[in-house]
Amino acid sequence: MGMNTLQALLSFAIAAGLLTMTPGLDTALILRTATVKGAPPAYAVAAGICLGCLIWCLLVSVGLGVVLSASKLLYHLLRVAGAVYLFYLGLQMLLNTRKHLDETPTPTESPPENSLRRWFGQGLLTNLLNPKVGVFYVSFMPQFIPPHADLASFGVWMGLIHSLEGLLWFSVLVIATQPLARWLKQPRVIQGLDRLTGGILILFGAKLALEPSH
């Protein structure tokens, strides 16, 4: 890999890592499962969530490749739309910081405690059926893809990095469930993370809008 590729992957790893640690639906699901059902089901849910991220990342990278090969104008418009979306998300997080961690809705039928495959499926479907994940990748990925890079293979690297970061962070959550759960539910912590993430999204939106299309 050239330096451009390494720098792009490092930038993506830092940004994705910060966003992974920001409390949201996935964090709430992991904390709730670890607290109520224990570590093994929580690890299974985490594996499902991370596989869902990898699948979304691959689908989006292939889709971006199709758009780029079809029309550079369409790709440029997609970048502009992504920048606007990132600005919108960032401003929403800055102006409407949360005071409470969103609770995850309880399924009508909880998976049996001895069926880790069911818990894995719950995490996977929670991620795959959330269109916001796909929209996020469409908005987020283009700015980290270096010129002339193969989008499919680069998407694999990005997906693996994001999935690995997710597994590491979720493992930390499961291991230290009680203290981290209390810390992450504190209004000041949630507001601080929302503001940090909102600022990061706005900066990435500006970078995406100002950079020339590949």
C-alpha positions as CSV (number, residue, x, y, z in Angstrom):
1,M,0.0,0.0,0.0
2,G,1.2,3.5,-0.7
3,M,1.3,6.3,1.8
4,N,-1.9,7.8,0.5
5,T,-3.7,4.5,1.1
6,L,-2.2,4.1,4.6
7,Q,-3.1,7.7,5.5
8,A,-6.6,7.2,4.3
9,L,-7.1,4.0,6.3
10,L,-5.6,5.7,9.4
11,S,-7.9,8.7,9.1
12,F,-10.9,6.4,8.6
13,A,-9.8,4.2,11.6
14,I,-9.6,7.3,13.9
15,A,-13.0,8.7,12.7
16,A,-14.8,5.4,12.8
17,G,-13.3,4.6,16.2
18,L,-14.7,7.8,17.7
19,L,-18.1,7.3,16.2
20,T,-18.1,3.6,17.4
21,M,-17.7,4.8,21.0
22,T,-20.5,7.4,20.7
23,P,-23.5,6.0,22.6
24,G,-26.3,4.9,20.2
25,L,-28.6,2.0,19.3
26,D,-25.8,-0.6,19.2
27,T,-24.3,0.5,22.5
28,A,-27.7,0.4,24.2
29,L,-28.4,-3.1,22.8
30,I,-25.0,-4.4,24.0
31,L,-25.3,-2.9,27.4
32,R,-28.8,-4.2,27.9
33,T,-28.0,-7.7,26.7
34,A,-24.8,-7.9,28.9
35,T,-26.7,-6.6,31.9
36,V,-29.8,-8.8,31.6
37,K,-28.6,-12.0,29.8
38,G,-24.8,-12.1,30.5
39,A,-21.6,-12.0,28.6
40,P,-22.0,-14.8,26.0
41,P,-25.3,-13.5,24.5
42,A,-23.8,-10.0,24.5
43,Y,-20.7,-11.2,22.6
44,A,-23.0,-12.9,20.1
45,V,-25.0,-9.7,19.5
46,A,-21.8,-7.8,19.1
47,A,-20.5,-10.2,16.4
48,G,-23.8,-9.9,14.6
49,I,-23.7,-6.1,14.7
50,C,-20.1,-6.0,13.4
51,L,-20.9,-8.5,10.6
52,G,-23.8,-6.2,9.6
53,C,-21.4,-3.2,9.4
54,L,-19.1,-5.2,7.2
55,I,-21.9,-6.2,4.9
56,W,-23.2,-2.6,4.6
57,C,-19.6,-1.3,4.0
58,L,-19.1,-3.8,1.1
59,L,-22.5,-3.1,-0.4
60,V,-21.9,0.6,-0.3
61,S,-18.3,0.4,-1.7
62,V,-19.6,-1.7,-4.7
63,G,-22.4,0.7,-5.2
64,L,-20.0,3.7,-5.2
65,G,-17.9,1.9,-7.8
66,V,-20.9,1.4,-10.1
67,V,-21.9,5.1,-9.7
68,L,-18.3,6.3,-10.3
69,S,-17.9,4.1,-13.4
70,A,-21.3,5.3,-14.8
71,S,-20.9,9.0,-14.3
72,K,-18.4,11.3,-12.5
73,L,-21.1,13.9,-12.3
74,L,-23.3,11.5,-10.3
75,Y,-20.4,10.7,-8.0
76,H,-19.7,14.4,-7.5
77,L,-23.4,15.0,-6.7
78,L,-23.3,12.1,-4.3
79,R,-20.3,13.6,-2.5
80,V,-22.2,17.0,-2.2
81,A,-25.3,15.2,-0.9
82,G,-23.1,13.3,1.6
83,A,-21.5,16.6,2.8
84,V,-24.9,18.1,3.3
85,Y,-26.1,15.1,5.2
86,L,-23.0,15.1,7.5
87,F,-23.5,18.8,8.1
88,Y,-27.1,18.1,9.0
89,L,-26.2,15.2,11.4
90,G,-23.4,17.3,13.0
91,L,-25.7,20.3,13.6
92,Q,-28.4,18.1,15.0
93,M,-26.0,16.6,17.5
94,L,-24.6,20.0,18.5
95,L,-28.0,21.8,18.8
96,N,-29.9,18.9,20.3
97,T,-27.5,17.1,22.6
98,R,-29.2,14.2,24.4
99,K,-29.4,13.8,28.2
100,H,-30.3,10.2,28.2
101,L,-29.1,7.1,26.3
102,D,-31.7,5.8,24.0
103,E,-33.2,2.6,25.2
104,T,-33.4,-0.4,22.9
105,P,-36.9,-1.7,22.3
106,T,-37.5,-5.2,23.8
107,P,-38.4,-7.8,21.1
108,T,-41.7,-9.5,21.5
109,E,-39.9,-12.8,21.9
110,S,-36.4,-12.7,23.3
111,P,-34.0,-15.4,22.0
112,P,-33.5,-18.4,24.3
113,E,-30.5,-17.8,26.6
114,N,-28.8,-21.0,25.3
115,S,-29.1,-20.1,21.7
116,L,-26.2,-17.9,20.8
117,R,-27.1,-18.1,17.1
118,R,-30.4,-16.4,17.9
119,W,-28.6,-13.6,19.7
120,F,-26.1,-13.3,16.8
121,G,-29.1,-13.0,14.4
122,Q,-30.7,-10.3,16.5
123,G,-27.5,-8.2,16.3
124,L,-27.1,-8.8,12.6
125,L,-30.8,-7.9,11.7
126,T,-30.8,-4.9,14.0
127,N,-27.9,-3.5,11.9
128,L,-28.9,-4.7,8.4
129,L,-32.5,-3.5,8.8
130,N,-31.4,0.0,9.9
131,P,-31.2,2.1,6.7
132,K,-29.3,4.9,8.6
133,V,-26.2,2.6,8.6
134,G,-26.2,2.5,4.8
135,V,-26.9,6.2,4.5
136,F,-24.0,6.9,6.9
137,Y,-21.6,4.8,4.9
138,V,-22.6,6.5,1.6
139,S,-22.0,9.9,3.2
140,F,-18.9,8.9,5.1
141,M,-16.8,6.6,2.9
142,P,-16.1,8.8,-0.2
143,Q,-13.8,11.2,1.6
144,F,-11.5,8.4,2.8
145,I,-11.1,6.7,-0.6
146,P,-7.8,7.8,-2.2
147,P,-7.7,8.6,-6.0
148,H,-7.5,5.6,-8.3
149,A,-8.2,3.2,-5.5
150,D,-10.1,0.0,-6.2
151,L,-13.4,0.7,-4.3
152,A,-14.3,-2.9,-3.7
153,S,-11.0,-3.9,-2.1
154,F,-10.7,-0.6,-0.2
155,G,-14.2,-1.1,1.1
156,V,-13.1,-4.5,2.4
157,W,-10.3,-2.9,4.4
158,M,-12.6,-0.2,5.7
159,G,-15.3,-2.7,6.7
160,L,-12.8,-4.9,8.4
161,I,-11.3,-1.9,10.3
162,H,-14.7,-0.7,11.5
163,S,-15.8,-4.2,12.4
164,L,-12.7,-4.9,14.4
165,E,-13.0,-1.5,16.2
166,G,-16.6,-2.4,17.0
167,L,-15.7,-5.8,18.4
168,L,-13.0,-4.3,20.6
169,W,-15.3,-1.6,21.9
170,F,-18.2,-3.9,22.5
171,S,-15.8,-6.3,24.3
172,V,-14.8,-3.5,26.6
173,L,-18.5,-2.7,27.3
174,V,-19.3,-6.3,28.1
175,I,-16.2,-6.8,30.4
176,A,-16.9,-3.6,32.3
177,T,-20.7,-3.5,32.0
178,Q,-21.7,-1.9,35.2
179,P,-19.2,0.9,35.6
180,L,-19.3,1.8,31.9
181,A,-23.0,1.6,31.8
182,R,-23.3,4.1,34.6
183,W,-20.7,6.3,33.0
184,L,-22.2,6.2,29.5
185,K,-25.7,7.0,30.9
186,Q,-24.5,10.2,32.7
187,P,-26.1,13.3,31.0
188,R,-22.7,15.2,30.9
189,V,-21.0,12.2,29.2
190,I,-23.7,11.8,26.6
191,Q,-23.8,15.5,25.8
192,G,-20.0,15.7,25.6
193,L,-19.8,12.8,23.2
194,D,-22.7,14.2,21.1
195,R,-20.9,17.5,20.8
196,L,-17.5,15.9,20.0
197,T,-19.1,13.7,17.3
198,G,-21.2,16.5,15.9
199,G,-18.1,18.7,15.5
200,I,-16.3,15.8,13.8
201,L,-19.1,15.2,11.4
202,I,-19.2,18.9,10.4
203,L,-15.5,18.9,9.8
204,F,-15.7,15.8,7.6
205,G,-18.7,17.4,5.8
206,A,-16.6,20.5,5.0
207,K,-13.7,18.3,3.8
208,L,-16.0,16.2,1.6
209,A,-17.6,19.4,0.1
210,L,-14.3,21.2,-0.6
211,E,-12.3,18.3,-2.1
212,P,-12.5,17.8,-5.8
213,S,-14.1,14.6,-7.0
214,H,-11.8,11.7,-7.9
